Amino acid sequence: MGPLTTTEALNRLYQAINTNFWSAFLLAVAGLGALTMAILQALKQGLPIRRWFQQYQMEQWLKLHALLAQNNLGQEPCWTKAQDQIVLLSTDGDFGAFYDLEIEKLCGQLNAAIQIAIDSPKTYPDFFSCFAARALKSDFDEVMRHSYDARLPLGIEAELAPEKSHHTRTQRYTDARYRVIHQIQRAVDSFQIKTSFRWRWMFQIASFVLAFILALSAMKFNLHNISGALMWAAIAGFLAPVERDLLAAIQKLNP
């Protein structure tokens, strides 16, 4: 028997796929996953879903930390004013520009705004109080009341009494400020991790639901095949975000 031509080899491959249940099944599931991904991506691009989701998450986070600041620090920050101050310092007051960012970039803008709030806590008290809600009250009070002016020459500092030494006061403020900054950074990390996880979880659930609807529609709503639809939806639900990530990686490779 002579060697197969390219056409014959391809024909045999297609015949094997057509006669092999699992090959056909996997191809169908891959197609269903791709369709699910395409629909979800179209919805994400056509509707400000990310903006709605991240704004809701930020508002819930600020409400919780405003309450924590009241209990832990004795402050009464307004979470709506805190949100206004965040967006003002992050994107010049443009809510859409701020909440449309991916979570990593959003938190990058947030960190830049926090630096201003830390340097001017009395100017942005609601913003600062919410993000420092879990800090020590003594450290918070020290940062709030301190005026960070220039250091005195070392010769003059040495002549001052220890309790009046500018160096001592500055060091006390610096230590308190460092601890407050550390706590604020962990608060931002917590918000980013939680929001990122919930965003992926929501996308995964949406993938399952949409894949199930498409699979059931393909079966012409035959309720006797509900177990098959569930299996298709489960596999396609897992494949949809994977295919989305693969597509994004391929797009990044294009010059």
N, C-alpha and C positions, 0 to 999 in steps of 0.2 A: 504494500500500500504506500503510495507516494506521499510526500509532504503536503499538508493542507495549504491552500492559498489563503490569503488574508480575508477574502470574502467568505470562504467556507468556515474559517475559524470564527469570524464574527457571527455568522449565521448559527453555528453550534452554540456559541455563548448566549445569544438571544433566546434560542430554543430552550437551553438549560434554565435560563431565568424564568421563562414562561411556564415551564413544567415543574419548577421547584417552588413549593409553597413558601418556604422561608425567605427565599430571595425576593419573590414578589411581595411578600408581607413587609419585609424591611424597606424595600423601595417605596411602598405605599406609605409606610409610617414616616420615612424620611421626607416624602413629599408633603404629608400632612404637617409635619413639624416646620417645614419651610414655609408653608402657607400660613400657619399660625404665627410664625415669626414676622412674616411680611405684614399681616394685618395689624399686629401689635405695634410694629414700628411705624406704620402709617398713622395709627391712632396717636402715638407719642409725638410724631412730628406735626400732625394736624391740630392737636389739642394741647393746651398748656397743662398736661397732666403732671409733669414734674414740678411745675410751679405750685399747683394746688397742693400736691402731696407734701413738698418740703415746707411750704408756708404753714400748713396744718401742723406738721411735726414741730416746727419752731415755736408756734404759738402754744402748743401743749407743753413744750419744754420750759418756756418762759413762765407760764402759769404755775408750774410746779416749783420752779426755783424762786419765783417771787414769794411764794408761801414759805419756802425754806429760809429765805433771807429775813422774813418777818420773824420766824421762830428762832433762828440761830444768831442773827445779827441785830435784831431790834429795829430793822428798817422796814419801810412800807413802800417798796418800789411798785410802780405801775407797769404791768407787763406790756401794755400797748405802747406806752412811751418808750420802754426799753427797745421794743421792736422798731419803732420809728428812729431811734438813735442809732441802732445797728445798721439799718438800711441807709441812713444819712451818711454815716462814716464809711460804709462799705462801697456803695454805688451812687452816692450823691442823691439819695432819697428815691431812687428808681426801684420799686419793689419787683417789677418784672425782670429787670437786669440782674437783680440779686438772686431771686428764687429760681430763675431759669438755668442757673449755673449747675454743672455737675457737682455732687456733694463735696468732692475733694477741692474743687476751685471755690465753692461757696465758703468752705471752712478756711481756705487761704485768705479770702477777702475778710472773713470774720476775724481772723488773727491779726490782720493789719489794723482793723478798726479797734480791736482790744488794746493795742499798744497806745492808741490815742486816749482811750477811756482810762487806762491805768495812769497815764501822765496827767490827766485832767479829770479825776474822779468826781469832783464837785460840779463839773460842767455837765457830766453825763451820769448822774447818780443812779438812775434806774437801770441803765445798761450795766454799769459796774457792779451794782448790788446783786443783780440776778446772777451774773457769772461768777461772782465771788461768794455765793450763798453758803457754800460749805467750808469756807475758810475760817480760821480762828477769829473770834470777835476782836481780840486784842490786836491782831495783825491788821484786820480790816480798819479798825479805828485809827491805828497808827498811820496807815496809808492815806486815809481820808483827811486827817488834820495836818499832815506834814507839808511844809513848804520846802521844796528841794532847791535851795539856793546854792551858790558856789561855796566850795570849801575855803576856809581861812588858811593863810600860810602856816606851815608846820610850827614855826617859831612862836607865833601868837597862840596857836592851839595849846602848845605845851605850857604856856603861862596861865591858861584858864583853869578854873576849878573843874574837877572831873565831871561833876553834875551839870556844869554849864558848857562843857566842851562841845564844840560844833562837831568834832569828829565822832564823839560818842553818840550824839543825836543822829548824825548821818548814818552811822553804822547800824543803829537800832532800826532806823527807817529802811535801810537797805536790806537787812535780814527779813523784816516783816514783808517788804515788797516782794522779795524773792519767793517767800512761802505763798503769798497770795497769787503771784503769777503762776507758780507751779500748779496750784489748785485750779486756777482758771483754765490753764492748758489741758488739764485732765478733764475738765468739764466740756471743753470743745471736743476732745477726743471721744468722750462718751456720746455726745450728740452725733458726731460723724459716724461712729460705729453702729449706733442704734438705727439711725436714719438709713444708712446704707443697707443694713440687714433687712429692714422692713421694706425698702424699695425692691430688693431682689426677691424677697418673699412674696410681695404683692404681684410682681411680674410672673413668678412661678405659678401662683394660684390662677392668675389670668390665663396663663398658657394652658393649664389643665382644663379650665372651664371652656375656653374657646376650642381647644382640640376635641373635647368631648362633644360639643355642639356640632362641630364639623364632621366628626366620625359618625355621630348618630344621624346627621343629615344624609351622609353618604349611604347609610344603610336604610334610607327612606323611613326613618323613625320606626323601625321594626323593633318593638320592645322585647321580642324574644331573643334578640341579639344584644341585649343590654350589657352582658358580660364582655362580649367582643368589643363593643364601643368603649367600655371602661379600659380595657387593655390597650386599645389603640390610643386612647386619650392619654393614658399614663405614660406610655413610651414617647408619644409625640410631645407631651408636656415637658419631658426631660430633654428631648432633642431640640426643641425650639430655642431656649436660651443658649444651648451649646452652639447651634448653627448661627445664632446671632453673633456670638463672640468670635466664631471662625470668620464670619463675613467681615466683622470689624477689623480683625487682624489682617485679612487679605487686603482690605481697603487701605490700611496704613502702609502696606508694602508698595502700593502703587506710587510712582514718582509724582 
